[in-house]
Amino acid sequence: MNSYITIGDYEFTHCHSFTTTKSWKQMTQTASIKMHNIAGLLGAIKVGDAVEIQGAYDDEYITEFKGYVSEILPTMPVEIKCEDEMWNLKQTTKSGSWKSITLKNLLKFLVPDATIDCPEVTLSPFRISENTTVAYALQKLKDDFLLTSYYREKTLFIGLPYIEKNLPEVVYHFQKNAKATGLIYKRKEDLRIKVKAVSVLPNNQRIEKEFGDSDGNSITLHFYNKQESELKALAQEQIDRMKYDGYKGTFRSLGGRPYVDHSWTLWLEDDYFPEREQGVFADMVVTNYGPEGYNRTITPGRKVLI
């Protein structure tokens, strides 16, 4: 195991530990670095310094995180907290008001220098108060129009979960490179699901209806510009997709390879239970590097439909 970390103008060829947390459920992807014997540099390392974290086996390095210092904690060892490109959007303010504007044009206004990946959606109306940070405006998009936001490297993705295209696929085998500890396999007939279907209309009004099992786990699904008559069929289609034989919980990779990020497709293989093999999306990936090794804890999400 090796690590290579750059913070501002400084390079570090070892650290006590680092952790990264990546998920489509959070706008900001985060990291934490713990380091010994850098007390003399605490005045030189500043909030906003660029950060890159690499981890390696046998000098084969892979980039685990890129971002910026968000906080420095004078603990033992010293802890340096980091955030990805979203950190910059928390430092920038914008204001504006539109009776109607497309999502793409709004994002060009909010983040003119970013590469954007977003659907064709019209927002009616949309208002950003004076001195509102761009990150807060993106949170408003999530709250009002149910649009998830996150950075993938320098590209800002905004849309519904699981629709980002051209992402890699990774194979995890429970007898070779992963442990199923933490996973529960459930059959579809045992699943109870209650769906709250929400349709956001062009005028920003909403239609809300509930379907499925009244005593089931509540899930909210979002649609754009769908009338009440359409919601039942759409909700039932989603219920049928979610009621499948599959895994719930988390599993752990054996080592830091292969690399995986949130929203990637995971092909889960098992020699003992071949009937349970399936493809799922990664909802969250927590990577830990330190005295206990180099591994990832992965939360699988929705099943991949073939």
N, C-alpha and C positions, 0 to 999 in steps of 0.2 A: 504494500500500500504506500502510495505517495500522494502528496498534495502540492499544488502550486497556486498561490493566491496573489493577485495584485490589488492594491488599494491606493488609489491616487498614483503617486510616483514611486511607491514602495513595492518590493517583491518579497514574498515569503515562500520558502521551499518546504515548510512544514507548519502544522497547526495542531492544537490540542484536539479540535473536532469542528465539524460544520454540519449544519442541517439545512435542507431546502424543502419548502412546501409549495406545491404547485397544484392548482385545481381550477376548473372552469367556474366553480361556485364562488370564487373570490376574485375581485378585480385585480388585486395586487398580489403578485407572486413574491414570496419572501425567502430570506436566508438568514442564518445566524452563524457567525464565526467565533470560536473561542480560541484565544491565543495566550501563551505564557510569554513572559519576559519582553513585553513591548511597552512597558510603562513609559519609557523615554520617548516613545513616538506618539503618545496620546495627544500631545499638543499639536503634532503635525498632521495627524489623521483627522479629517473634518467631515461633518455631515455634508453630503452632496458629492463626496469623492467617488469616482467611478470604481466599481468592484468587478472582478472576474474570479470565479472559483473553478478550479480544475481538480479532478480526482483521477488516480491512476492505479493500475496494477502493472508491475514490471515495466514502468516508464511508458505505458500506453495511456496517454492522458485524454480525458474527455471533459468538455466544458459542462459543468453542472448548473452554473448560474452567472448571469450578467445583470448588473444593476448599479445601485448607489447606496452609500452609507446613509441610513436613516436615523440611527441612534448609536451612541457609544456608552456602554455601561462599565463603570470602574470596578468590576467584580474580579474575583480570582478563580480561574483565569479571566482576562478581559473579554467581554462579549461585544461583538460588533454586529448590530442588526442592519439588515439590508432590504431594499425593495427594488423591484424591477423598473422598467420604463414608466410605469404608472406614477412613480415618485415625482417625476418632472411635471406631470399633469396636476399634482397637488400643489405645485408652486406657481402655477400660471392661472390668472383670472380672466374671465370673459363676461360679457353681458350682451343681451339682445332679446328681441321679441319678434315672433313671426306668427301670422295667422295660419300659414301653411308653408311647410318646408320639407324637402325630402331629407331622409336620414343622411344620404351621401353629402348633400350640400351643407347640412349642419356640421358634419364631421370635418369638412374642408374648412369651415369657419373655426371650429374648436381646435383642431390639430392640423394646420395647413401643411406641415412638413412630414406627416406620417403617411405610410402606406396603409390603405384602408381596405378591409374585407368586410362588407356589410350587404344586407339584402336591400331590395328596392322597396322602401317603406316611406310613406308620407306621414308626417307628424302634423296634426292640426288640433289645437295650436301648440306652440312651444315657447316658453319664456325662461330666460336665465337672468336672475337678479344681478344687480351690480356687485362686483367683487366676489362673484361665485367662482370657485376653482373649476377647472376643466374636469377634474376627477369627480367633483360633486355633480357636475352636469351629466356625466356618464351614469352616475348612480341614479340620477333623476330619470334617465332613459330606462333604467332597469325597473324603478319603482312605478313609473307611469305607463311605460310601453312594454315592460317585461322583456327587455333586451339585455342579454349578458354581454359584458365587456371584459376583454383581457388582451394583453400583448403576447404575441408569439415572435420572439426576437424583436425586430423593429416594426412588425406589422400589427396594427390594432384591429382585432377581430371584434365585431359586434353583431349579435344575432341570437338565435335559439341554440341551446346545447345540442351537440352531436351532429351539426350540419357543416362544420368546418371541413373543407375538402383536402385531398391529397396528403393526408397524414400517414406516417409510417405504421407498420404492423409489427408486433413482437410476439414471440412464442414463449410461454412459460409452461414448463413441464414439472408436475408436482413430485416426480421422482428424480429429477435431474437438476433443475436450477431454481426451484421455488418450494416453499412449504405452505400447505393449505391451512396451517394453524390459524384460527381466527375466522375461517370461512364456515358458513352453514349452507348446506344444500337443501333447497326447498322445492317441493313439487307444486305445480300450478294449482292443483285442486285444494291445496292448503292455504293459498294466498287469498286474502280478503282486501279488496281495494275499493276505496271511495274516491271518485274523481270530482273535483270542482273545475268545471270548464269555464274559462273566462275568454270572452271575445272583446278585443279592443277595436272600437269603431274609428273611422277616420276623424270624427269630431272629438275623439278621446273619451267618449262615453263607453261604458262597459255593460256587457250582458253576462250574467253569472248564473250557472245552473249546476246542480249536483247529480251525479249518476253513479251506478255501481252498488257495492255493498254498504249499507248504512252503518255497519259496525266495523268497516275495514279501515286500513291505514289511509289517511287522507293525503291525496296528491293533487296539486293544482297544475292544470294544463292551460297553456295560453295559445290563442289563435288571433289572427288579424282579420278584421272586417268579415266576420261570419255571423249570420243571423241565427236567432234562437232555433229555428227549424233545422238548421244544419248541425247544431252543437251535439245533439244526441248521437248521431251517426259517427261524428268525429271522435267523441268521447269513448264510445263503445269500441271503435277501432283501436284506440290507444290502450284501453283496458285489455283487449285481447292480446296486444303486443306485450304488455307488462306482465300478464299472467303466463309465465313460462317456467319450466323446470330450470332452476339456475341457482347461482351462488349469491349469498348476502354476507357482508362483513368485510374483512381484509385478509390479504395474504402477504407473505414476506419473500422477497427474492433472496437467493443465496449468492451474495456478493453484489457488487455494483454493476455487473454486466448481465444482460444487455441494458443499455440506457433506455429509459421510457419516460414519456411526458404525459400530462393529462390530456384526455380526449383521444389518445392513440387507441388503436384496436389491439386487444390482447387475445391471443388464441391460447386457451387453457387446455392442456393435455394431461391425461392421467391414465397410466397403465392399469391401475387397479379398478378404475371405474370409467372405462372408455365411453360408456353411454352418456357420461356427464361432460364430455368435451364440447366446448362451444367458444364462440367469439363474443367478447364484451368490450365496452368502452371503458377507459380508465377515468374514473371521476376525480381521484386524488392520488398524488404520488409524493410521499415523504421520504427523502433520502437522508440517511445518517452515515457519517464518516467519523470514526474516532476509535477510542480504546476497545470498543466492543466489535469493531469491524466496519465493513463498508456494505450497506444493504439498503433496500427500498421496501417500504410498507405501502402496499397498493390497495386502493379501494375500487373494486370493479363496479361499474354502473350498468346501464341498460344493455341488453343483449343486442348483438349485431344481427340485423335481419339480412339473410342471404337470398 
